[in-house]
Amino acid sequence: MKKASAVILVILVFVIGSVVVMDRGVMMFYTRQGQSVMVPDVENMNFDAALQALDSAGLSGRKTYNVRYIRDVDSNTVLVQRPSAGSEVKPGRTVYLVVNKRERPSYSIPDLYGRPVDEVRQLLDRHGITVENVQSQLVIDSADDGKVLSQSVAPDTRLYEGASVSLIVGKAEEIEKVRKIPVPDVLGMSLKQARQVILDKGFNTGNVSYEYSAILVPYTVINQKPAVNALAKPGNVVDLTVVIDEE
């Protein structure tokens, strides 16, 4: 009888202990589900120090690279963080840390013939190459107006950041005078922010295409057409290219 009572007592203790453990585990799970943490400000910090600050806050960090190479900026300095400092997020959330590209990049110049000069400026600017001199040449066909007719650097020539090229651009003899305004710069913005800026400046958003990148911040704009500061009629659409991530 005593032996049976002891067995029952052991089983009872085990059951009670299991219930307590499960109750605590479940409560901790649901409590964690409702938790949020504030993202610390890690901009302008060293990347490793930024990771430590995020880890202390219960977050993780992921290195991404700026769309443009910035001269004289260390590649281990955090330029931008997303989400921004002060945002309320769930514990364990990944914060994307944007740093400068490590090496001075080079770029193989494509054949620019027939491309709008504003689009060419934006393309080259993304690679740190400037358009130093633009000469105009009269054209009969209005379709060639504002289009590149010749370039000073042959196609497939590799140039480094800081180099420059010169262009000859077509100019129609008679061009209809239409009020045009500059297209806003939305490169590097989130898609939502870019759409709002485009609308605020009197344009409409057009097609949105997506391009995978493992080194750029997901869901930010990396290309736009018409190009930055191109003159266009109010109400025209601006097409955007946005980075996506496999995650």
N, C-alpha and C positions, 0 to 999 in steps of 0.2 A: 504493500500500500504506500509506504513511504517512497519507494522507488518510483511508482507511478506518479505520485504527487510531484516529485523532483523533475520528472520528464515534462510534465505539464507546465511547471513553472519555467523551465528553460525555453520551451516552445513559446510561452506567453511573452517572456522577455525578448525573444528574437523577433516576434511579430511586432511588438510595440516599438522596438528599435528600428525595424524596417520602415514602419509608418513614419516615424520621426525623420529618418534620413530622407525618405521620398518627399515628405512634406516640405522640408527645408530646400531640397533640390528644386522641386517644382516652383516654390515661392521665389527662389533666387532666379529661376529662368524667367518667370513672368515679371519680376522686378527689373531684370536686365532689359526685357523687351521694352519697357517704358522709359528706360534711361536715355539721356542725351548728354553729350559733352560739348564744350565750347572749343572751337578750333583756335589754337594759339597763333599769334602773329610770328611767322618765321621768315618773312621777306627780308632780304638783305643779309640773312645769316648764312654761314657756311653750311653746305649741304648736310654734312655729317652731324653738325650741331642741330640743324633743323630736324633731322630724323630723331635725335635724342629727345628733343622737345615734344615732338609728336608722340613718341613712344610713352613719355611720361604722362601725356594726356589721354593715353589709351587709344591712340590712333596709329595708322601706318602711313608711310610716305612712299611715293614713287617718282623717280626722276624722269622728267620729260624735257624736251629741248625747244628753245624759242624758234619761231618761224624764221626770223632773220638773225644773222651773225652780228653781234655788237662788238665793235672794236674796243680794245682796252678794258674789257670787262672779264673778270676771272670766271672760268667755267664751273667753279664750285660754289658760286654765290647764287642764292635763290632770288630770282628776279620777280616771280609772281607765284602765288599759291592759289589753288582752286580745290575745295571751297575757300573763300576768303576768311581772313581772321575775324573771329567773333561769331561765325556761323554755328548754329546748333545742329549737331549731327549725331548719329548713333555711334556707340563705342565700336572701335575696330574699323571705322570708315577709312578708305584710302584718300589721302590728300596728295594731289598732283603738284609737284614742285618743278617749276620751269627754270632751267638754267641756260646759260649761253652755250653755244656749240663749242666743242673742244678745240677744233683746229680751224685755221683760216681756210674757208672752203674755196673750191674752184668750180667752174661751170663751163660746160661745152656750149658755145654760142650756136644756137640753131639758125636755120635760114629764116630771116625775118621778113622776107619779101611778101608784100600783100597784107601784112598785119597792120591793124590800126596802131598809130604811134603811141597812144595812151596805154594800150594793152602791152606794147613792147616795154614801155617805161616800167610798168608794174612788174612784168616778168623779170626784167633785169634787176630791178630794185630788190626783189626777193632774194637775189643771190649777191647783193652788195655791189652791183655794177651800175654805174651811172651813164646816162645819155648826156654827153658833154656838149655836143653841137648838133643842131638840127637845121638843115637847109631845105628850102622849099623849091619845088620844081613844078611849073605849070603843067597841068594835064587836061586833056580834052574830055575824057570820060569822068563824070562826076563820081562814079563808083570808086575811083582811085584817090579821091580826096581824103587826105589825112592818113593814107596808107604808105607804108615803107616801100620805097623804090630801090634803095641801095643802102648798104651798110659798110662801114670802114673796116670791120673785122670779118674775115671769111667764115662761113659756117663750119662748125666742128672745131674751131679754134678754142682752146681751153684758157680761160682767164680767171684770175684770182680776185677775191673781194677787194674793192678799192679801184679796180680798173675802170676804164670808160670806153665808150664807143660813140661814133658819130653816124648820123643817119641823113638820108635824103628822102623827103616826104612829099607826096603829091599834093598839089593845091589846085582845085578846080577854078577856072576863070570866073565862073558865076555860081555863087552859092546862095541859096535861099536864106534870107535873114530870119532866123527863128530864135526866140528867147530860149536860152539854155542855162542850166545851173550845174555846178560841179557835183559829181557823185561822191557821197561821204565815204570815209575810210572805215570799214568795219572788220578789217583783218585782225585776228586774235580775239575777237569778241565771241561770246556764246551765240548760238543761233537765235535765241529769244531776244537777246540784246541787240543783235545786228538787225533783226526785222524791225524792231521798234525805232532804231536810229534811221533806217531807210524810210520808214513811213513818216517820221518827224521831219525829214528833209524833203518831203514832197514826192518821193518815188514809191513804187510798189515792189514787193518781193516777187521774184520769178521762180525758176526751177532751183531746187536744192539737190545737189549731187553729193555723194559721200565717198570718201577716200580713206582707206586704212593706213594708219601710221602707228608704229610702235614707239615713236619718240616725241610726238606732238600731243598736246592736251586734247583729249577726246571732246567732241561736240563743240569745237571752236572753228571759226571761219579761217581758211587758209588761202582762199582765192575768191575773187569777185569779178563779174562782168556786167556792165562796163567797169573799167579799172578805176582806181582811186583818183579823184579830181578830174576824171573825164567829164566833158560837158555833154549833157543830155537834156532832153525835154522833160519838164515836170510830168510825173505820172508814168514815165517809162519804168520797165521792170529791171531789177538788179538780180542776176543769177548768182548763187553762192555755192561754194564747195566747202564741205564740213568734214572734219576728221572723225573717224569712228575707231573704236577699240574692240578687240575680240571679246573683251570681257563684257 
